C-alpha cells in the first residue's frame, strides 16, 4: 500500500523525533544471567538435540522438503520428546533473575 509509510520509514521517523543524540546505538541489554548448577544440567541435557532438530527442521522448511503447514507438528514434537518446555523454563528463570536484579 503506497499510501502508508513503510516500517523502516516509521522507525527512522521515531529516531528523528526522539533525537539521535539520545540513543546509544552500541548499547544493548542481555537478559541472561548465569545458570545455576541444576539449570546447566537441564541445558546440557536438551540443548544439542533440540537445537539440531530445530535447525534441521527450519532448513527443510526453507528448502521445501517440509511443508510450513507441518510447523506445529514439529513444535509439538520438541515439547513432547526433546524437552523444549524444560529448556524454556530455564531460560525464563534466568531472565526473571535478571529482571529482579534490575528492579524490574
Order of alpha helices (4+ residues) and beta strands (2+ residues): alpha-alpha-alpha-alpha
